[in-house]
C-alpha cells in the first residue's frame, strides 16, 4: 500500500515536471511488478496485494486532489499579491 502510494505519487510529480507519458506508465508498472514478486515469494496472498493496491491508489488520488488544490490556492494568492502592488 505504501509502495503503491509512493510510486504513483512520485510518478505524478515527475510527470507534472517533465510531461513524459512513460513516467506514468513506470509509476503503475513498478508497484505491479513489486506486488507480483511479493506473491511469488509467498509473503502475501493475492487478496492482500489487491486490497493494498486499491487502497494505495485511492490514497494517491486523494493526495493528488490535495496537491492540486493547494497548488491552485498558492497561485491565486500570488496573482492577487502582484495585482495589489
N, CA, C and O atoms as a Maestro MAE file, in Angstrom:
{
 s_m_m2io_version
 :::
 2.0.0
}

f_m_ct {
 s_m_title
 :::
 protein
 m_atom[340] {
  # First column is atom index #
  i_m_mmod_type
  r_m_x_coord
  r_m_y_coord
  r_m_z_coord
  i_m_residue_number
  s_m_chain_name
  s_m_pdb_residue_name
  s_m_pdb_atom_name
  i_m_atomic_number
  :::
  1 25 0.823 -1.183 0.000 1 A "UNK " " N  " 7
  2 3 0.000 0.000 0.000 1 A "UNK " " CA " 6
  3 2 0.874 1.257 0.000 1 A "UNK " " C  " 6
  4 15 0.660 2.169 -0.799 1 A "UNK " " O  " 8
  5 25 1.843 1.296 0.886 2 A "UNK " " N  " 7
  6 3 2.707 2.469 0.966 2 A "UNK " " CA " 6
  7 2 3.555 2.586 -0.297 2 A "UNK " " C  " 6
  8 15 3.757 3.683 -0.818 2 A "UNK " " O  " 8
  9 25 4.049 1.447 -0.785 3 A "UNK " " N  " 7
  10 3 4.844 1.456 -2.013 3 A "UNK " " CA " 6
  11 2 4.035 1.928 -3.205 3 A "UNK " " C  " 6
  12 15 4.523 2.705 -4.026 3 A "UNK " " O  " 8
  13 25 2.809 1.464 -3.299 4 A "UNK " " N  " 7
  14 3 1.936 1.883 -4.389 4 A "UNK " " CA " 6
  15 2 1.698 3.384 -4.330 4 A "UNK " " C  " 6
  16 15 1.815 4.079 -5.339 4 A "UNK " " O  " 8
  17 25 1.367 3.875 -3.156 5 A "UNK " " N  " 7
  18 3 1.110 5.303 -2.994 5 A "UNK " " CA " 6
  19 2 2.359 6.120 -3.327 5 A "UNK " " C  " 6
  20 15 2.276 7.138 -4.014 5 A "UNK " " O  " 8
  21 25 3.498 5.673 -2.842 6 A "UNK " " N  " 7
  22 3 4.736 6.408 -3.087 6 A "UNK " " CA " 6
  23 2 5.073 6.462 -4.570 6 A "UNK " " C  " 6
  24 15 5.333 7.540 -5.106 6 A "UNK " " O  " 8
  25 25 5.071 5.312 -5.239 7 A "UNK " " N  " 7
  26 3 5.473 5.286 -6.644 7 A "UNK " " CA " 6
  27 2 4.480 6.013 -7.546 7 A "UNK " " C  " 6
  28 15 4.883 6.680 -8.499 7 A "UNK " " O  " 8
  29 25 3.195 5.892 -7.255 8 A "UNK " " N  " 7
  30 3 2.208 6.596 -8.079 8 A "UNK " " CA " 6
  31 2 2.297 8.111 -7.885 8 A "UNK " " C  " 6
  32 15 2.234 8.864 -8.857 8 A "UNK " " O  " 8
  33 25 2.443 8.557 -6.642 9 A "UNK " " N  " 7
  34 3 2.521 9.991 -6.405 9 A "UNK " " CA " 6
  35 2 3.840 10.563 -6.920 9 A "UNK " " C  " 6
  36 15 3.872 11.680 -7.437 9 A "UNK " " O  " 8
  37 25 4.926 9.804 -6.782 10 A "UNK " " N  " 7
  38 3 6.202 10.252 -7.337 10 A "UNK " " CA " 6
  39 2 6.118 10.357 -8.859 10 A "UNK " " C  " 6
  40 15 6.655 11.293 -9.451 10 A "UNK " " O  " 8
  41 25 5.446 9.396 -9.487 11 A "UNK " " N  " 7
  42 3 5.268 9.451 -10.941 11 A "UNK " " CA " 6
  43 2 4.422 10.656 -11.328 11 A "UNK " " C  " 6
  44 15 4.701 11.307 -12.335 11 A "UNK " " O  " 8
  45 25 3.400 10.958 -10.548 12 A "UNK " " N  " 7
  46 3 2.570 12.126 -10.816 12 A "UNK " " CA " 6
  47 2 3.391 13.413 -10.734 12 A "UNK " " C  " 6
  48 15 3.293 14.274 -11.609 12 A "UNK " " O  " 8
  49 25 4.199 13.541 -9.685 13 A "UNK " " N  " 7
  50 3 5.016 14.753 -9.528 13 A "UNK " " CA " 6
  51 2 6.049 14.875 -10.643 13 A "UNK " " C  " 6
  52 15 6.273 15.967 -11.164 13 A "UNK " " O  " 8
  53 25 6.672 13.770 -11.008 14 A "UNK " " N  " 7
  54 3 7.642 13.810 -12.100 14 A "UNK " " CA " 6
  55 2 6.964 14.119 -13.430 14 A "UNK " " C  " 6
  56 15 7.525 14.822 -14.270 14 A "UNK " " O  " 8
  57 25 5.759 13.593 -13.616 15 A "UNK " " N  " 7
  58 3 5.023 13.886 -14.850 15 A "UNK " " CA " 6
  59 2 4.648 15.367 -14.910 15 A "UNK " " C  " 6
  60 15 4.674 15.969 -15.984 15 A "UNK " " O  " 8
  61 25 4.303 15.950 -13.777 16 A "UNK " " N  " 7
  62 3 3.987 17.380 -13.749 16 A "UNK " " CA " 6
  63 2 5.193 18.210 -14.187 16 A "UNK " " C  " 6
  64 15 5.039 19.261 -14.808 16 A "UNK " " O  " 8
  65 25 6.378 17.735 -13.862 17 A "UNK " " N  " 7
  66 3 7.601 18.481 -14.170 17 A "UNK " " CA " 6
  67 2 8.075 18.262 -15.604 17 A "UNK " " C  " 6
  68 15 8.436 19.221 -16.285 17 A "UNK " " O  " 8
  69 25 8.080 17.002 -16.076 18 A "UNK " " N  " 7
  70 3 8.704 16.678 -17.355 18 A "UNK " " CA " 6
  71 2 7.735 16.381 -18.496 18 A "UNK " " C  " 6
  72 15 8.146 16.396 -19.656 18 A "UNK " " O  " 8
  73 25 6.458 16.112 -18.204 19 A "UNK " " N  " 7
  74 3 5.416 15.863 -19.218 19 A "UNK " " CA " 6
  75 2 5.778 14.722 -20.178 19 A "UNK " " C  " 6
  76 15 5.591 14.851 -21.388 19 A "UNK " " O  " 8
  77 25 6.293 13.614 -19.647 20 A "UNK " " N  " 7
  78 3 6.601 12.419 -20.430 20 A "UNK " " CA " 6
  79 2 5.653 11.307 -19.999 20 A "UNK " " C  " 6
  80 15 5.565 10.989 -18.813 20 A "UNK " " O  " 8
  81 25 4.945 10.716 -20.956 21 A "UNK " " N  " 7
  82 3 3.933 9.715 -20.605 21 A "UNK " " CA " 6
  83 2 4.543 8.430 -20.046 21 A "UNK " " C  " 6
  84 15 3.883 7.721 -19.286 21 A "UNK " " O  " 8
  85 25 5.784 8.118 -20.405 22 A "UNK " " N  " 7
  86 3 6.399 6.892 -19.905 22 A "UNK " " CA " 6
  87 2 6.598 6.946 -18.395 22 A "UNK " " C  " 6
  88 15 6.697 5.901 -17.751 22 A "UNK " " O  " 8
  89 25 6.657 8.127 -17.828 23 A "UNK " " N  " 7
  90 3 6.814 8.258 -16.371 23 A "UNK " " CA " 6
  91 2 5.573 7.708 -15.672 23 A "UNK " " C  " 6
  92 15 5.686 7.023 -14.655 23 A "UNK " " O  " 8
  93 25 4.394 8.005 -16.211 24 A "UNK " " N  " 7
  94 3 3.162 7.482 -15.613 24 A "UNK " " CA " 6
  95 2 3.083 5.969 -15.744 24 A "UNK " " C  " 6
  96 15 2.657 5.279 -14.817 24 A "UNK " " O  " 8
  97 25 3.493 5.459 -16.892 25 A "UNK " " N  " 7
  98 3 3.487 4.003 -17.080 25 A "UNK " " CA " 6
  99 2 4.438 3.329 -16.099 25 A "UNK " " C  " 6
  100 15 4.114 2.281 -15.540 25 A "UNK " " O  " 8
  101 25 5.580 3.909 -15.893 26 A "UNK " " N  " 7
  102 3 6.548 3.358 -14.946 26 A "UNK " " CA " 6
  103 2 5.999 3.411 -13.522 26 A "UNK " " C  " 6
  104 15 6.229 2.499 -12.728 26 A "UNK " " O  " 8
  105 25 5.277 4.479 -13.207 27 A "UNK " " N  " 7
  106 3 4.683 4.618 -11.879 27 A "UNK " " CA " 6
  107 2 3.624 3.577 -11.590 27 A "UNK " " C  " 6
  108 15 3.397 3.238 -10.428 27 A "UNK " " O  " 8
  109 25 2.969 3.063 -12.618 28 A "UNK " " N  " 7
  110 3 1.975 1.997 -12.438 28 A "UNK " " CA " 6
  111 2 2.637 0.627 -12.527 28 A "UNK " " C  " 6
  112 15 2.275 -0.285 -11.784 28 A "UNK " " O  " 8
  113 25 3.593 0.477 -13.420 29 A "UNK " " N  " 7
  114 3 4.225 -0.816 -13.650 29 A "UNK " " CA " 6
  115 2 5.085 -1.259 -12.464 29 A "UNK " " C  " 6
  116 15 5.072 -2.435 -12.099 29 A "UNK " " O  " 8
  117 25 5.816 -0.351 -11.871 30 A "UNK " " N  " 7
  118 3 6.713 -0.709 -10.783 30 A "UNK " " CA " 6
  119 2 5.969 -1.280 -9.569 30 A "UNK " " C  " 6
  120 15 6.382 -2.327 -9.069 30 A "UNK " " O  " 8
  121 25 4.907 -0.661 -9.072 31 A "UNK " " N  " 7
  122 3 4.178 -1.285 -7.954 31 A "UNK " " CA " 6
  123 2 3.544 -2.620 -8.336 31 A "UNK " " C  " 6
  124 15 3.452 -3.530 -7.513 31 A "UNK " " O  " 8
  125 25 3.110 -2.728 -9.586 32 A "UNK " " N  " 7
  126 3 2.518 -4.001 -10.033 32 A "UNK " " CA " 6
  127 2 3.560 -5.117 -10.000 32 A "UNK " " C  " 6
  128 15 3.280 -6.214 -9.516 32 A "UNK " " O  " 8
  129 25 4.754 -4.842 -10.509 33 A "UNK " " N  " 7
  130 3 5.812 -5.853 -10.501 33 A "UNK " " CA " 6
  131 2 6.274 -6.177 -9.082 33 A "UNK " " C  " 6
  132 15 6.574 -7.331 -8.776 33 A "UNK " " O  " 8
  133 25 6.332 -5.179 -8.228 34 A "UNK " " N  " 7
  134 3 6.690 -5.431 -6.835 34 A "UNK " " CA " 6
  135 2 5.647 -6.304 -6.142 34 A "UNK " " C  " 6
  136 15 5.989 -7.178 -5.346 34 A "UNK " " O  " 8
  137 25 4.382 -6.063 -6.448 35 A "UNK " " N  " 7
  138 3 3.334 -6.882 -5.834 35 A "UNK " " CA " 6
  139 2 3.388 -8.319 -6.339 35 A "UNK " " C  " 6
  140 15 3.157 -9.256 -5.574 35 A "UNK " " O  " 8
  141 25 3.690 -8.498 -7.618 36 A "UNK " " N  " 7
  142 3 3.841 -9.860 -8.132 36 A "UNK " " CA " 6
  143 2 4.997 -10.581 -7.453 36 A "UNK " " C  " 6
  144 15 4.902 -11.777 -7.177 36 A "UNK " " O  " 8
  145 25 6.070 -9.882 -7.186 37 A "UNK " " N  " 7
  146 3 7.202 -10.510 -6.510 37 A "UNK " " CA " 6
  147 2 6.841 -10.916 -5.088 37 A "UNK " " C  " 6
  148 15 7.309 -11.945 -4.602 37 A "UNK " " O  " 8
  149 25 6.021 -10.126 -4.421 38 A "UNK " " N  " 7
  150 3 5.606 -10.467 -3.055 38 A "UNK " " CA " 6
  151 2 4.747 -11.727 -3.022 38 A "UNK " " C  " 6
  152 15 4.843 -12.528 -2.092 38 A "UNK " " O  " 8
  153 25 3.913 -11.895 -4.039 39 A "UNK " " N  " 7
  154 3 3.091 -13.107 -4.122 39 A "UNK " " CA " 6
  155 2 3.984 -14.298 -4.466 39 A "UNK " " C  " 6
  156 15 3.822 -15.378 -3.899 39 A "UNK " " O  " 8
  157 25 4.918 -14.106 -5.387 40 A "UNK " " N  " 7
  158 3 5.814 -15.180 -5.808 40 A "UNK " " CA " 6
  159 2 6.665 -15.691 -4.651 40 A "UNK " " C  " 6
  160 15 6.862 -16.898 -4.506 40 A "UNK " " O  " 8
  161 25 7.167 -14.777 -3.830 41 A "UNK " " N  " 7
  162 3 7.999 -15.164 -2.694 41 A "UNK " " CA " 6
  163 2 7.146 -15.832 -1.610 41 A "UNK " " C  " 6
  164 15 7.663 -16.596 -0.794 41 A "UNK " " O  " 8
  165 25 5.856 -15.547 -1.602 42 A "UNK " " N  " 7
  166 3 4.958 -16.155 -0.630 42 A "UNK " " CA " 6
  167 2 4.764 -15.332 0.621 42 A "UNK " " C  " 6
  168 15 4.302 -15.849 1.638 42 A "UNK " " O  " 8
  169 25 5.105 -14.072 0.566 43 A "UNK " " N  " 7
  170 3 4.976 -13.195 1.730 43 A "UNK " " CA " 6
  171 2 3.536 -12.707 1.888 43 A "UNK " " C  " 6
  172 15 3.073 -12.507 3.011 43 A "UNK " " O  " 8
  173 25 2.824 -12.514 0.771 44 A "UNK " " N  " 7
  174 3 1.448 -12.025 0.806 44 A "UNK " " CA " 6
  175 2 0.554 -12.895 -0.064 44 A "UNK " " C  " 6
  176 15 1.009 -13.556 -0.998 44 A "UNK " " O  " 8
  177 25 -0.726 -12.873 0.269 45 A "UNK " " N  " 7
  178 3 -1.735 -13.505 -0.575 45 A "UNK " " CA " 6
  179 2 -2.143 -12.520 -1.665 45 A "UNK " " C  " 6
  180 15 -1.994 -11.311 -1.486 45 A "UNK " " O  " 8
  181 25 -2.656 -13.016 -2.790 46 A "UNK " " N  " 7
  182 3 -3.117 -12.100 -3.847 46 A "UNK " " CA " 6
  183 2 -4.191 -11.126 -3.373 46 A "UNK " " C  " 6
  184 15 -4.238 -9.983 -3.827 46 A "UNK " " O  " 8
  185 25 -5.055 -11.576 -2.460 47 A "UNK " " N  " 7
  186 3 -6.106 -10.671 -1.964 47 A "UNK " " CA " 6
  187 2 -5.492 -9.516 -1.164 47 A "UNK " " C  " 6
  188 15 -5.989 -8.392 -1.221 47 A "UNK " " O  " 8
  189 25 -4.420 -9.788 -0.423 48 A "UNK " " N  " 7
  190 3 -3.724 -8.720 0.301 48 A "UNK " " CA " 6
  191 2 -3.165 -7.688 -0.669 48 A "UNK " " C  " 6
  192 15 -3.269 -6.482 -0.445 48 A "UNK " " O  " 8
  193 25 -2.574 -8.182 -1.744 49 A "UNK " " N  " 7
  194 3 -1.970 -7.301 -2.741 49 A "UNK " " CA " 6
  195 2 -3.043 -6.454 -3.416 49 A "UNK " " C  " 6
  196 15 -2.860 -5.251 -3.604 49 A "UNK " " O  " 8
  197 25 -4.151 -7.072 -3.777 50 A "UNK " " N  " 7
  198 3 -5.233 -6.339 -4.435 50 A "UNK " " CA " 6
  199 2 -5.813 -5.270 -3.517 50 A "UNK " " C  " 6
  200 15 -6.075 -4.148 -3.951 50 A "UNK " " O  " 8
  201 25 -6.010 -5.616 -2.263 51 A "UNK " " N  " 7
  202 3 -6.544 -4.631 -1.311 51 A "UNK " " CA " 6
  203 2 -5.549 -3.495 -1.086 51 A "UNK " " C  " 6
  204 15 -5.939 -2.329 -1.052 51 A "UNK " " O  " 8
  205 25 -4.274 -3.825 -0.931 52 A "UNK " " N  " 7
  206 3 -3.260 -2.794 -0.729 52 A "UNK " " CA " 6
  207 2 -3.111 -1.891 -1.941 52 A "UNK " " C  " 6
  208 15 -2.952 -0.679 -1.799 52 A "UNK " " O  " 8
  209 25 -3.163 -2.481 -3.142 53 A "UNK " " N  " 7
  210 3 -3.050 -1.686 -4.363 53 A "UNK " " CA " 6
  211 2 -4.257 -0.756 -4.512 53 A "UNK " " C  " 6
  212 15 -4.109 0.404 -4.895 53 A "UNK " " O  " 8
  213 25 -5.447 -1.270 -4.209 54 A "UNK " " N  " 7
  214 3 -6.660 -0.449 -4.312 54 A "UNK " " CA " 6
  215 2 -6.637 0.694 -3.304 54 A "UNK " " C  " 6
  216 15 -6.940 1.836 -3.648 54 A "UNK " " O  " 8
  217 25 -6.282 0.391 -2.076 55 A "UNK " " N  " 7
  218 3 -6.236 1.428 -1.056 55 A "UNK " " CA " 6
  219 2 -5.124 2.431 -1.346 55 A "UNK " " C  " 6
  220 15 -5.304 3.633 -1.149 55 A "UNK " " O  " 8
  221 25 -3.981 1.944 -1.811 56 A "UNK " " N  " 7
  222 3 -2.879 2.837 -2.161 56 A "UNK " " CA " 6
  223 2 -3.229 3.752 -3.313 56 A "UNK " " C  " 6
  224 15 -2.837 4.919 -3.318 56 A "UNK " " O  " 8
  225 25 -3.964 3.238 -4.296 57 A "UNK " " N  " 7
  226 3 -4.375 4.067 -5.423 57 A "UNK " " CA " 6
  227 2 -5.379 5.127 -4.963 57 A "UNK " " C  " 6
  228 15 -5.314 6.277 -5.397 57 A "UNK " " O  " 8
  229 25 -6.303 4.737 -4.088 58 A "UNK " " N  " 7
  230 3 -7.267 5.709 -3.566 58 A "UNK " " CA " 6
  231 2 -6.554 6.790 -2.753 58 A "UNK " " C  " 6
  232 15 -6.892 7.969 -2.859 58 A "UNK " " O  " 8
  233 25 -5.581 6.398 -1.951 59 A "UNK " " N  " 7
  234 3 -4.819 7.363 -1.167 59 A "UNK " " CA " 6
  235 2 -4.027 8.293 -2.075 59 A "UNK " " C  " 6
  236 15 -3.930 9.490 -1.806 59 A "UNK " " O  " 8
  237 25 -3.464 7.751 -3.144 60 A "UNK " " N  " 7
  238 3 -2.708 8.577 -4.088 60 A "UNK " " CA " 6
  239 2 -3.630 9.579 -4.789 60 A "UNK " " C  " 6
  240 15 -3.250 10.735 -4.977 60 A "UNK " " O  " 8
  241 25 -4.812 9.158 -5.170 61 A "UNK " " N  " 7
  242 3 -5.763 10.086 -5.793 61 A "UNK " " CA " 6
  243 2 -6.140 11.201 -4.822 61 A "UNK " " C  " 6
  244 15 -6.282 12.356 -5.222 61 A "UNK " " O  " 8
  245 25 -6.304 10.851 -3.544 62 A "UNK " " N  " 7
  246 3 -6.575 11.873 -2.535 62 A "UNK " " CA " 6
  247 2 -5.421 12.850 -2.395 62 A "UNK " " C  " 6
  248 15 -5.638 14.055 -2.263 62 A "UNK " " O  " 8
  249 25 -4.190 12.340 -2.423 63 A "UNK " " N  " 7
  250 3 -3.021 13.214 -2.362 63 A "UNK " " CA " 6
  251 2 -2.944 14.136 -3.572 63 A "UNK " " C  " 6
  252 15 -2.571 15.302 -3.445 63 A "UNK " " O  " 8
  253 25 -3.294 13.619 -4.739 64 A "UNK " " N  " 7
  254 3 -3.274 14.443 -5.952 64 A "UNK " " CA " 6
  255 2 -4.292 15.569 -5.857 64 A "UNK " " C  " 6
  256 15 -4.008 16.701 -6.249 64 A "UNK " " O  " 8
  257 25 -5.477 15.266 -5.338 65 A "UNK " " N  " 7
  258 3 -6.505 16.297 -5.180 65 A "UNK " " CA " 6
  259 2 -6.031 17.375 -4.206 65 A "UNK " " C  " 6
  260 15 -6.190 18.566 -4.471 65 A "UNK " " O  " 8
  261 25 -5.454 16.962 -3.088 66 A "UNK " " N  " 7
  262 3 -4.951 17.934 -2.107 66 A "UNK " " CA " 6
  263 2 -3.807 18.747 -2.715 66 A "UNK " " C  " 6
  264 15 -3.759 19.965 -2.545 66 A "UNK " " O  " 8
  265 25 -2.894 18.091 -3.416 67 A "UNK " " N  " 7
  266 3 -1.770 18.787 -4.045 67 A "UNK " " CA " 6
  267 2 -2.260 19.836 -5.038 67 A "UNK " " C  " 6
  268 15 -1.785 20.971 -5.036 67 A "UNK " " O  " 8
  269 25 -3.217 19.449 -5.890 68 A "UNK " " N  " 7
  270 3 -3.715 20.390 -6.888 68 A "UNK " " CA " 6
  271 2 -4.461 21.548 -6.240 68 A "UNK " " C  " 6
  272 15 -4.339 22.689 -6.687 68 A "UNK " " O  " 8
  273 25 -5.230 21.271 -5.196 69 A "UNK " " N  " 7
  274 3 -5.969 22.362 -4.554 69 A "UNK " " CA " 6
  275 2 -5.017 23.323 -3.845 69 A "UNK " " C  " 6
  276 15 -5.217 24.537 -3.891 69 A "UNK " " O  " 8
  277 25 -3.985 22.793 -3.191 70 A "UNK " " N  " 7
  278 3 -3.015 23.674 -2.545 70 A "UNK " " CA " 6
  279 2 -2.180 24.429 -3.570 70 A "UNK " " C  " 6
  280 15 -1.840 25.593 -3.358 70 A "UNK " " O  " 8
  281 25 -1.853 23.786 -4.661 71 A "UNK " " N  " 7
  282 3 -1.070 24.429 -5.708 71 A "UNK " " CA " 6
  283 2 -1.876 25.541 -6.376 71 A "UNK " " C  " 6
  284 15 -1.330 26.606 -6.666 71 A "UNK " " O  " 8
  285 25 -3.151 25.315 -6.622 72 A "UNK " " N  " 7
  286 3 -4.005 26.351 -7.224 72 A "UNK " " CA " 6
  287 2 -4.234 27.505 -6.260 72 A "UNK " " C  " 6
  288 15 -4.279 28.663 -6.676 72 A "UNK " " O  " 8
  289 25 -4.377 27.201 -4.987 73 A "UNK " " N  " 7
  290 3 -4.589 28.254 -3.999 73 A "UNK " " CA " 6
  291 2 -3.365 29.145 -3.895 73 A "UNK " " C  " 6
  292 15 -3.495 30.364 -3.779 73 A "UNK " " O  " 8
  293 25 -2.177 28.555 -3.933 74 A "UNK " " N  " 7
  294 3 -0.948 29.338 -3.890 74 A "UNK " " CA " 6
  295 2 -0.804 30.231 -5.102 74 A "UNK " " C  " 6
  296 15 -0.316 31.355 -4.990 74 A "UNK " " O  " 8
  297 25 -1.222 29.745 -6.262 75 A "UNK " " N  " 7
  298 3 -1.157 30.536 -7.484 75 A "UNK " " CA " 6
  299 2 -2.102 31.728 -7.400 75 A "UNK " " C  " 6
  300 15 -1.742 32.828 -7.818 75 A "UNK " " O  " 8
  301 25 -3.293 31.530 -6.873 76 A "UNK " " N  " 7
  302 3 -4.257 32.628 -6.749 76 A "UNK " " CA " 6
  303 2 -3.756 33.685 -5.779 76 A "UNK " " C  " 6
  304 15 -3.938 34.881 -6.010 76 A "UNK " " O  " 8
  305 25 -3.127 33.250 -4.695 77 A "UNK " " N  " 7
  306 3 -2.604 34.198 -3.719 77 A "UNK " " CA " 6
  307 2 -1.488 35.036 -4.349 77 A "UNK " " C  " 6
  308 15 -1.432 36.250 -4.154 77 A "UNK " " O  " 8
  309 25 -0.620 34.394 -5.090 78 A "UNK " " N  " 7
  310 3 0.472 35.122 -5.735 78 A "UNK " " CA " 6
  311 2 -0.064 36.104 -6.765 78 A "UNK " " C  " 6
  312 15 0.454 37.215 -6.875 78 A "UNK " " O  " 8
  313 25 -1.084 35.724 -7.518 79 A "UNK " " N  " 7
  314 3 -1.652 36.637 -8.516 79 A "UNK " " CA " 6
  315 2 -2.273 37.842 -7.826 79 A "UNK " " C  " 6
  316 15 -2.116 38.973 -8.285 79 A "UNK " " O  " 8
  317 25 -2.980 37.602 -6.721 80 A "UNK " " N  " 7
  318 3 -3.596 38.711 -6.017 80 A "UNK " " CA " 6
  319 2 -2.546 39.648 -5.414 80 A "UNK " " C  " 6
  320 15 -2.750 40.861 -5.377 80 A "UNK " " O  " 8
  321 25 -1.448 39.105 -4.953 81 A "UNK " " N  " 7
  322 3 -0.375 39.935 -4.407 81 A "UNK " " CA " 6
  323 2 0.201 40.846 -5.479 81 A "UNK " " C  " 6
  324 15 0.444 42.029 -5.238 81 A "UNK " " O  " 8
  325 25 0.412 40.299 -6.640 82 A "UNK " " N  " 7
  326 3 1.035 41.083 -7.716 82 A "UNK " " CA " 6
  327 2 0.105 42.170 -8.242 82 A "UNK " " C  " 6
  328 15 0.570 43.249 -8.609 82 A "UNK " " O  " 8
  329 25 -1.179 41.911 -8.285 83 A "UNK " " N  " 7
  330 3 -2.101 42.921 -8.815 83 A "UNK " " CA " 6
  331 2 -2.335 44.045 -7.805 83 A "UNK " " C  " 6
  332 15 -2.630 45.174 -8.200 83 A "UNK " " O  " 8
  333 25 -2.208 43.755 -6.513 84 A "UNK " " N  " 7
  334 3 -2.441 44.784 -5.498 84 A "UNK " " CA " 6
  335 2 -1.282 45.767 -5.404 84 A "UNK " " C  " 6
  336 15 -1.462 46.894 -4.942 84 A "UNK " " O  " 8
  337 25 -0.114 45.358 -5.831 85 A "UNK " " N  " 7
  338 3 1.062 46.229 -5.699 85 A "UNK " " CA " 6
  339 2 1.170 47.210 -6.803 85 A "UNK " " C  " 6
  340 15 2.106 48.009 -6.829 85 A "UNK " " O  " 8
  :::
 }
 m_bond[339] {
  # First column is bond index #
  i_m_from
  i_m_to
  i_m_order
  :::
  1 1 2 1
  2 2 3 1
  3 3 4 2
  4 3 5 1
  5 5 6 1
  6 6 7 1
  7 7 8 2
  8 7 9 1
  9 9 10 1
  10 10 11 1
  11 11 12 2
  12 11 13 1
  13 13 14 1
  14 14 15 1
  15 15 16 2
  16 15 17 1
  17 17 18 1
  18 18 19 1
  19 19 20 2
  20 19 21 1
  21 21 22 1
  22 22 23 1
  23 23 24 2
  24 23 25 1
  25 25 26 1
  26 26 27 1
  27 27 28 2
  28 27 29 1
  29 29 30 1
  30 30 31 1
  31 31 32 2
  32 31 33 1
  33 33 34 1
  34 34 35 1
  35 35 36 2
  36 35 37 1
  37 37 38 1
  38 38 39 1
  39 39 40 2
  40 39 41 1
  41 41 42 1
  42 42 43 1
  43 43 44 2
  44 43 45 1
  45 45 46 1
  46 46 47 1
  47 47 48 2
  48 47 49 1
  49 49 50 1
  50 50 51 1
  51 51 52 2
  52 51 53 1
  53 53 54 1
  54 54 55 1
  55 55 56 2
  56 55 57 1
  57 57 58 1
  58 58 59 1
  59 59 60 2
  60 59 61 1
  61 61 62 1
  62 62 63 1
  63 63 64 2
  64 63 65 1
  65 65 66 1
  66 66 67 1
  67 67 68 2
  68 67 69 1
  69 69 70 1
  70 70 71 1
  71 71 72 2
  72 71 73 1
  73 73 74 1
  74 74 75 1
  75 75 76 2
  76 75 77 1
  77 77 78 1
  78 78 79 1
  79 79 80 2
  80 79 81 1
  81 81 82 1
  82 82 83 1
  83 83 84 2
  84 83 85 1
  85 85 86 1
  86 86 87 1
  87 87 88 2
  88 87 89 1
  89 89 90 1
  90 90 91 1
  91 91 92 2
  92 91 93 1
  93 93 94 1
  94 94 95 1
  95 95 96 2
  96 95 97 1
  97 97 98 1
  98 98 99 1
  99 99 100 2
  100 99 101 1
  101 101 102 1
  102 102 103 1
  103 103 104 2
  104 103 105 1
  105 105 106 1
  106 106 107 1
  107 107 108 2
  108 107 109 1
  109 109 110 1
  110 110 111 1
  111 111 112 2
  112 111 113 1
  113 113 114 1
  114 114 115 1
  115 115 116 2
  116 115 117 1
  117 117 118 1
  118 118 119 1
  119 119 120 2
  120 119 121 1
  121 121 122 1
  122 122 123 1
  123 123 124 2
  124 123 125 1
  125 125 126 1
  126 126 127 1
  127 127 128 2
  128 127 129 1
  129 129 130 1
  130 130 131 1
  131 131 132 2
  132 131 133 1
  133 133 134 1
  134 134 135 1
  135 135 136 2
  136 135 137 1
  137 137 138 1
  138 138 139 1
  139 139 140 2
  140 139 141 1
  141 141 142 1
  142 142 143 1
  143 143 144 2
  144 143 145 1
  145 145 146 1
  146 146 147 1
  147 147 148 2
  148 147 149 1
  149 149 150 1
  150 150 151 1
  151 151 152 2
  152 151 153 1
  153 153 154 1
  154 154 155 1
  155 155 156 2
  156 155 157 1
  157 157 158 1
  158 158 159 1
  159 159 160 2
  160 159 161 1
  161 161 162 1
  162 162 163 1
  163 163 164 2
  164 163 165 1
  165 165 166 1
  166 166 167 1
  167 167 168 2
  168 167 169 1
  169 169 170 1
  170 170 171 1
  171 171 172 2
  172 171 173 1
  173 173 174 1
  174 174 175 1
  175 175 176 2
  176 175 177 1
  177 177 178 1
  178 178 179 1
  179 179 180 2
  180 179 181 1
  181 181 182 1
  182 182 183 1
  183 183 184 2
  184 183 185 1
  185 185 186 1
  186 186 187 1
  187 187 188 2
  188 187 189 1
  189 189 190 1
  190 190 191 1
  191 191 192 2
  192 191 193 1
  193 193 194 1
  194 194 195 1
  195 195 196 2
  196 195 197 1
  197 197 198 1
  198 198 199 1
  199 199 200 2
  200 199 201 1
  201 201 202 1
  202 202 203 1
  203 203 204 2
  204 203 205 1
  205 205 206 1
  206 206 207 1
  207 207 208 2
  208 207 209 1
  209 209 210 1
  210 210 211 1
  211 211 212 2
  212 211 213 1
  213 213 214 1
  214 214 215 1
  215 215 216 2
  216 215 217 1
  217 217 218 1
  218 218 219 1
  219 219 220 2
  220 219 221 1
  221 221 222 1
  222 222 223 1
  223 223 224 2
  224 223 225 1
  225 225 226 1
  226 226 227 1
  227 227 228 2
  228 227 229 1
  229 229 230 1
  230 230 231 1
  231 231 232 2
  232 231 233 1
  233 233 234 1
  234 234 235 1
  235 235 236 2
  236 235 237 1
  237 237 238 1
  238 238 239 1
  239 239 240 2
  240 239 241 1
  241 241 242 1
  242 242 243 1
  243 243 244 2
  244 243 245 1
  245 245 246 1
  246 246 247 1
  247 247 248 2
  248 247 249 1
  249 249 250 1
  250 250 251 1
  251 251 252 2
  252 251 253 1
  253 253 254 1
  254 254 255 1
  255 255 256 2
  256 255 257 1
  257 257 258 1
  258 258 259 1
  259 259 260 2
  260 259 261 1
  261 261 262 1
  262 262 263 1
  263 263 264 2
  264 263 265 1
  265 265 266 1
  266 266 267 1
  267 267 268 2
  268 267 269 1
  269 269 270 1
  270 270 271 1
  271 271 272 2
  272 271 273 1
  273 273 274 1
  274 274 275 1
  275 275 276 2
  276 275 277 1
  277 277 278 1
  278 278 279 1
  279 279 280 2
  280 279 281 1
  281 281 282 1
  282 282 283 1
  283 283 284 2
  284 283 285 1
  285 285 286 1
  286 286 287 1
  287 287 288 2
  288 287 289 1
  289 289 290 1
  290 290 291 1
  291 291 292 2
  292 291 293 1
  293 293 294 1
  294 294 295 1
  295 295 296 2
  296 295 297 1
  297 297 298 1
  298 298 299 1
  299 299 300 2
  300 299 301 1
  301 301 302 1
  302 302 303 1
  303 303 304 2
  304 303 305 1
  305 305 306 1
  306 306 307 1
  307 307 308 2
  308 307 309 1
  309 309 310 1
  310 310 311 1
  311 311 312 2
  312 311 313 1
  313 313 314 1
  314 314 315 1
  315 315 316 2
  316 315 317 1
  317 317 318 1
  318 318 319 1
  319 319 320 2
  320 319 321 1
  321 321 322 1
  322 322 323 1
  323 323 324 2
  324 323 325 1
  325 325 326 1
  326 326 327 1
  327 327 328 2
  328 327 329 1
  329 329 330 1
  330 330 331 1
  331 331 332 2
  332 331 333 1
  333 333 334 1
  334 334 335 1
  335 335 336 2
  336 335 337 1
  337 337 338 1
  338 338 339 1
  339 339 340 2
  :::
 }
}
